[in-house]
Amino acid sequence: MKQEFTISLFTEDHIGILSQITIILTRRQINIDSITASESAVKGVQLLTLAVRTTDEMVRKVARQFEKLIDVLKVFVHTSEEIVYQEIALFKVPTKALMSGNIIDHIVRAHNARFLEITPEYMVLEKTGHKSEIVRLLDELEPYGVLQYVRSGRVAITKQVKELNAYLIEMDQASRTKNEEAEVYSIS
């Protein structure tokens, strides 16, 4: 059964990694629902956060393929319950349509949105939350005329305690042990 997964890829900052990732997903016919790229807490390490809908088995296969890529340091797969996540959306709406009565004040308060800019021609509203919350606000604003709408990709932090730094240290220690074993073997 298909469900939503968040894939966090920690990579070295090299050109072309996104292309390699999309090729793997395309071969498996998995569509990216959202994507966000940013720096991570570890200097020199980038974080790509992908939201996808697929089966548990397929997302695990894809994660293993991602980990085989040279620039990928570590891949984590999480369900929505295992992460804290948000998206951000901006809505540009005509000022005149929403100024009659307290319509705009009611909408903004009901959806915990905020004003970013107000001009005589338009207003820009910001809403952070989950996709479903953002879509509800969009649905409520549509009768008044949405001039522009944009929604970001998912930004997520895991609920797990073990951080990337711990995984990187483990990987480094395993690599050193492997190299030492190889040296001992070549000397013998």
C-alpha positions in Angstrom: 0.0 0.0 0.0 1.3 3.4 -0.9 2.0 6.0 1.8 3.9 9.2 2.3 7.6 9.0 3.2 10.1 11.7 3.8 13.6 10.8 2.5 16.5 12.8 4.0 19.7 12.6 2.0 22.9 14.0 3.5 25.4 14.6 0.6 28.7 16.2 -0.2 28.2 19.6 -1.9 28.9 18.5 -5.5 27.2 19.4 -8.7 24.9 16.8 -10.3 23.7 14.8 -7.2 20.0 15.9 -7.8 20.2 14.6 -11.3 21.4 11.2 -10.1 18.6 11.1 -7.5 15.9 11.9 -10.0 17.1 9.3 -12.4 16.8 6.6 -9.7 13.2 7.8 -8.8 12.2 8.0 -12.5 13.3 4.4 -13.1 11.1 3.3 -10.2 8.3 5.5 -11.4 8.2 7.5 -8.1 7.1 11.1 -8.3 8.6 13.7 -6.0 5.8 15.5 -4.1 8.2 18.1 -2.7 11.9 18.7 -2.5 14.0 21.0 -0.4 17.7 21.5 -0.4 19.7 23.2 2.3 22.8 23.2 4.4 22.8 20.8 7.3 24.2 21.1 10.8 27.4 19.6 9.6 29.7 22.0 7.8 30.1 21.0 4.1 27.2 18.6 4.1 24.0 19.4 2.2 20.6 18.1 3.1 18.0 17.1 0.4 14.6 16.4 1.8 12.2 14.6 -0.5 8.5 13.8 0.1 7.3 10.8 -2.0 4.3 8.5 -2.1 5.2 4.8 -2.6 5.3 1.5 -0.8 7.5 0.7 2.2 9.4 -1.9 0.2 10.0 0.4 -2.8 11.2 3.3 -0.6 13.7 1.0 1.1 15.1 -0.1 -2.2 15.4 3.4 -3.4 17.2 4.5 -0.2 19.7 1.6 -0.7 20.3 2.8 -4.2 20.8 6.4 -3.0 23.4 5.3 -0.5 25.4 3.7 -3.3 25.9 7.1 -4.9 29.4 8.4 -4.3 28.4 11.8 -3.0 25.7 10.5 -0.6 26.9 10.2 3.0 23.7 8.9 4.7 20.0 8.4 3.8 17.1 8.3 6.2 13.6 7.3 5.5 10.8 8.4 7.8 7.0 8.3 8.0 5.2 11.5 8.9 4.8 10.3 12.5 8.6 10.1 12.9 9.4 13.7 11.9 8.5 17.3 12.7 7.8 19.1 9.5 6.4 22.3 8.0 5.9 23.9 4.6 5.4 27.6 3.9 3.0 29.1 1.4 2.5 32.7 0.1 -0.8 33.9 -1.2 -1.2 37.1 -3.2 -4.9 38.2 -3.2 -6.6 41.4 -4.3 -7.1 43.9 -1.5 -10.5 45.2 -2.6 -12.1 41.7 -2.6 -11.2 41.1 1.0 -11.7 44.5 2.5 -15.5 44.4 2.8 -16.3 43.7 6.5 -14.0 41.6 8.6 -13.5 38.8 6.0 -9.8 39.1 5.8 -9.3 39.4 9.5 -11.4 36.3 10.1 -9.6 34.3 7.5 -6.1 35.3 8.7 -6.9 34.5 12.3 -8.8 31.3 11.6 -5.8 29.9 9.7 -3.0 31.3 11.8 -1.7 33.1 8.8 0.0 36.5 8.7 0.3 39.6 6.5 3.6 40.1 4.8 2.6 43.1 2.6 -0.5 45.2 2.1 -0.9 47.6 -0.8 -3.9 49.2 -2.4 -3.9 46.6 -5.1 -3.0 43.3 -3.3 -2.1 41.7 0.0 0.5 38.9 0.5 -0.3 36.4 3.2 2.0 33.8 4.6 0.9 30.4 6.1 3.2 27.8 7.6 1.9 24.3 8.4 1.2 21.0 6.8 0.1 20.7 3.2 -3.5 20.0 4.2 -3.7 23.2 6.3 -2.3 25.3 3.4 -4.7 23.8 0.9 -7.6 24.6 3.3 -6.6 28.3 3.3 -6.2 28.3 -0.5 -9.7 26.9 -0.8 -11.1 29.6 1.4 -9.2 32.4 -0.5 -10.2 31.2 -4.0 -13.6 32.8 -4.1 -12.0 36.2 -3.5 -9.5 35.7 -6.3 -6.0 34.3 -5.7 -3.6 36.3 -7.9 -0.5 34.1 -7.1 0.1 31.1 -4.9 3.4 29.3 -4.1 4.1 26.5 -1.6 7.6 25.4 -0.6 8.9 21.9 -0.2 8.9 20.1 3.1 11.4 21.1 5.8 11.7 18.3 8.3 13.6 17.4 11.5 13.6 13.8 12.8 12.4 12.9 16.2 15.2 10.4 16.6 17.9 11.1 19.1 20.9 9.9 17.1 22.1 12.7 14.9 24.0 12.7 11.6 27.3 13.5 13.4 27.1 10.1 15.2 26.6 8.3 11.9 29.5 10.2 10.3 31.8 9.2 13.2 30.7 5.6 12.9 31.3 5.6 9.2 34.7 7.1 9.6 35.7 4.6 12.3 34.4 1.7 10.1 36.4 3.1 7.2 39.6 3.4 9.2 39.2 -0.2 10.6 38.7 -1.5 7.0 41.8 0.4 5.9 43.9 -1.0 8.8 42.7 -4.5 8.0 43.6 -4.1 4.4 47.1 -2.9 5.4 47.6 -5.9 7.7 46.4 -8.2 5.0 48.7 -6.7 2.3 51.8 -6.9 4.7 51.2 -10.6 5.4 
